[in-house]
């Protein structure tokens, strides 16, 4: 089949070691430490995780990287906000627009042979066939692509790929992956209608939708094993901080009261009678 490699996946991932940011990252995919498909070292670099878990202690407004087997490449995911998933505060990520730009609009994508319309990912070098991946209904692609196809639903944001990650542990809480596989039909030499076209046509073959995430039992386990201890820990931390703050206030108040009392008793000698004070000793 066209994507036979999907079902014979061989990967190696790293445990992170001294660098927790590498936790779960691919170190090998299908026997490759570096991909053989693309036109630049950066494009062929093996980056990112499978997408089931990520490095802990994620920071908002920073992207994460997944390796997408379906696309034979690493793919950044952009932080777009916080949402609740089964009662768990999660960071939501989405494919950024620059990933889908062609090489004219984003020169870095020349490494992926992105010389066609924006909104398509060229998989020809990886699958040995004129196959292009896109979002369903050519979402975020050039408008003429959907105008030339009959029968597709109008594109909307619900067709996008999104992942939700619990930021403290890096655990995936929810995922929706949506891709459309298209075949490119180019002008041929025979004298038919296609010979009148000046540009190729991209015909959708299939839409791939995969969903996953934590179920209620796993979500409850995560909340009890991670959230509750963190809240208790923060409660103890804030309680200790408050206790020491209170002690400091009481100490300052008592000290101030003692100083005021001493200042009010002007007849009280500071040095016992008969003694002299050496202020330089």
C-alpha positions in Angstrom: 0.0 0.0 0.0 0.9 3.6 -0.3 1.6 4.1 3.4 2.8 0.6 4.2 5.4 2.1 6.6 2.7 3.3 8.9 2.1 -0.3 10.0 5.7 -1.4 10.3 6.9 1.5 12.5 10.2 1.1 14.4 11.2 3.9 16.7 13.6 4.7 19.5 12.9 7.4 22.0 15.0 9.1 24.7 14.4 9.1 28.4 15.7 12.6 28.6 18.6 12.0 31.0 20.1 15.2 32.2 17.9 17.2 29.7 14.3 16.8 30.6 13.3 18.8 27.5 14.2 15.7 25.4 11.9 13.4 27.3 10.1 11.2 24.8 11.8 12.7 21.8 12.5 10.4 18.8 16.2 9.4 18.5 15.5 7.0 15.7 12.6 6.4 13.2 12.4 3.5 10.9 16.1 2.9 11.4 17.0 6.5 10.5 18.7 8.9 12.8 18.3 11.5 10.1 15.5 11.4 7.5 16.4 10.6 3.9 13.5 12.3 2.1 14.0 16.0 2.2 16.2 18.7 0.6 17.9 20.3 3.7 19.5 19.2 6.9 17.0 21.1 8.9 14.1 19.4 7.2 15.7 15.9 7.6 16.4 16.5 11.3 14.5 14.1 13.6 12.7 16.3 16.1 9.8 15.9 18.5 7.9 13.2 20.3 5.2 10.8 19.2 2.7 13.1 20.7 1.6 11.0 23.6 3.7 12.8 26.2 6.1 15.8 26.2 8.7 17.3 28.4 7.3 18.3 31.9 6.8 21.9 33.1 5.7 23.4 29.7 5.6 27.1 29.4 2.8 29.0 27.8 3.5 30.8 24.5 6.1 28.3 23.6 5.6 25.7 20.9 6.1 21.9 21.1 7.2 19.6 18.4 5.7 16.3 17.3 7.0 13.8 14.7 4.1 12.9 12.4 4.5 9.5 10.8 1.7 10.3 8.3 3.8 13.3 7.0 7.3 11.8 7.3 8.5 14.9 9.1 8.7 16.9 12.3 5.9 19.3 12.9 5.8 22.2 15.4 2.6 22.9 17.3 1.8 26.4 18.4 0.4 27.3 21.8 -3.0 29.0 21.5 -4.4 29.0 25.0 -5.7 27.1 28.0 -8.7 24.8 28.2 -10.2 22.3 30.6 -10.2 18.7 29.6 -12.1 16.4 32.0 -11.4 18.9 34.8 -7.7 19.1 34.0 -6.2 22.5 33.0 -4.5 21.8 29.6 -2.5 23.8 27.1 -4.0 23.7 23.6 -1.8 23.6 20.5 -2.4 23.9 16.8 -0.4 23.7 13.6 0.9 27.2 12.9 0.2 28.8 9.6 3.8 29.1 8.5 4.1 25.4 8.3 1.7 25.3 5.4 3.2 28.2 3.5 4.9 27.5 0.2 8.6 28.2 -0.2 8.0 31.6 -1.7 6.2 32.7 1.5 8.3 30.7 3.9 11.8 29.9 2.4 12.5 27.3 5.1 9.8 25.1 3.5 11.9 24.8 0.4 13.6 21.9 2.3 10.2 20.1 2.1 9.8 20.8 -1.7 6.9 23.1 -1.0 6.9 24.8 -4.4 3.2 24.4 -5.0 0.2 26.2 -3.6 0.2 27.2 0.1 -1.8 24.9 2.3 -0.3 21.7 0.9 2.5 19.5 2.2 4.4 17.7 -0.6 4.9 14.0 0.2 6.1 12.9 -3.2 9.7 12.3 -2.2 8.5 10.1 0.8 5.9 8.0 -0.9 7.1 8.0 -4.5 3.8 9.3 -5.8 2.3 12.7 -6.4 0.6 12.9 -3.0 -0.1 16.1 -1.1 -1.4 16.4 2.4 -3.6 19.2 3.6 -6.1 20.1 6.3 -9.6 18.8 5.5 -11.5 20.8 2.9 -8.2 22.7 2.2 -8.5 24.6 5.4 -5.9 27.4 5.5 -5.0 26.7 1.9 -5.3 28.9 -1.2 -9.0 29.3 -2.0 -8.9 28.1 -5.6 -8.0 24.6 -4.4 -11.5 24.0 -2.9 -13.2 26.0 -5.7 -12.1 23.3 -8.2 -13.5 20.4 -6.2 -17.2 19.5 -5.9 -18.6 17.8 -2.8 -16.4 19.0 0.0 -17.8 20.6 3.1 -16.9 24.3 3.6 -13.7 24.6 5.6 -14.0 25.6 9.3 -11.8 25.7 12.4 -13.4 22.4 13.7 -11.4 20.6 11.0 -8.1 21.6 12.4 -5.6 19.4 14.2 -5.3 20.2 17.9 -3.6 18.6 20.9 -4.1 19.4 24.6 -1.3 18.8 27.1 -1.3 18.9 30.9 1.6 21.3 31.4 3.1 20.1 34.7 3.6 16.4 33.6 3.6 16.8 29.8 0.9 14.2 29.5 -1.4 14.4 26.5 -5.0 14.8 27.7 -6.8 15.1 24.3 -5.9 15.0 20.6 -7.7 15.4 17.3 -5.6 14.8 14.2 -7.3 15.6 10.9 -5.6 15.3 7.5 -6.7 15.2 3.9 -4.8 13.2 1.4 -4.8 14.6 -2.2 -3.3 13.4 -5.5 -1.9 15.9 -7.9 -3.0 15.6 -11.6 -0.7 17.4 -14.0 -1.1 18.4 -17.6 -0.3 15.6 -20.0 0.8 15.5 -23.7 -2.4 13.9 -24.9 -5.0 16.2 -26.6 -7.8 16.1 -24.1 -9.4 18.6 -21.8 -6.6 18.3 -19.2 -4.1 19.6 -21.8 -5.8 23.0 -21.7 -5.0 23.5 -18.0 -2.1 25.7 -17.1 -1.7 24.4 -13.5 -2.1 21.0 -11.8 -5.3 19.9 -10.1 -5.4 18.4 -6.6 -8.0 15.8 -6.0 -8.9 14.7 -2.5 -8.6 10.9 -2.0 -9.3 10.5 1.7 -9.7 12.3 5.0 -7.9 10.9 8.0 -9.4 11.7 11.5 -7.8 10.3 14.6 -8.9 11.1 18.1 -7.6 10.1 21.5 -6.8 11.2 25.0 -7.4 10.4 28.7 -10.6 8.6 29.7 -12.4 9.6 32.9 -10.6 7.0 35.1 -7.2 8.1 33.9 -8.1 11.8 34.3 -9.2 11.1 37.9 -6.0 9.3 38.6 -4.0 12.2 37.2 -6.0 14.7 39.3 -5.5 12.7 42.5 -1.9 11.7 41.9 -0.6 15.1 40.6 -3.1 17.9 41.1 -4.1 17.2 44.7 -0.4 16.7 45.9 0.6 19.9 44.1 -2.3 21.8 45.7 -1.4 20.4 49.1 2.2 21.2 48.5 1.4 24.8 47.5 -1.0 25.1 50.4 1.8 24.0 52.8 4.2 26.4 51.1 1.9 29.3 51.3 0.9 28.4 54.9 4.5 28.4 56.0 5.1 31.7 54.2 2.1 33.1 55.9 3.2 31.8 59.3 6.7 33.3 59.0 5.2 36.5 57.7 3.0 36.6 60.8 5.9 35.9 63.1 7.9 38.7 61.4 5.0 41.2 61.9 4.6 40.2 65.6 8.3 40.5 66.2 8.4 44.0 64.6 5.4 45.0 66.6 6.8 43.8 69.9 10.2 45.4 69.1 8.6 48.6 68.1 6.6 48.7 71.3 9.7 48.0 73.4 11.6 50.8 71.7 8.7 53.2 72.2 8.5 52.3 75.9 12.3 52.9 76.3 12.1 56.2 74.5 9.2 57.3 76.7 11.1 56.7 80.0 13.7 59.6 79.6 14.9 59.3 83.2 16.0 55.7 82.8 19.8 55.6 82.5 21.2 53.6 79.6 24.5 53.0 81.4 24.6 51.9 85.1 25.8 54.4 87.6 29.5 54.6 88.1 30.3 53.0 84.6 31.7 54.7 81.6 31.1 53.6 78.0 33.9 53.5 75.5 32.1 54.2 72.2 35.2 53.2 70.3 35.7 49.7 71.7 
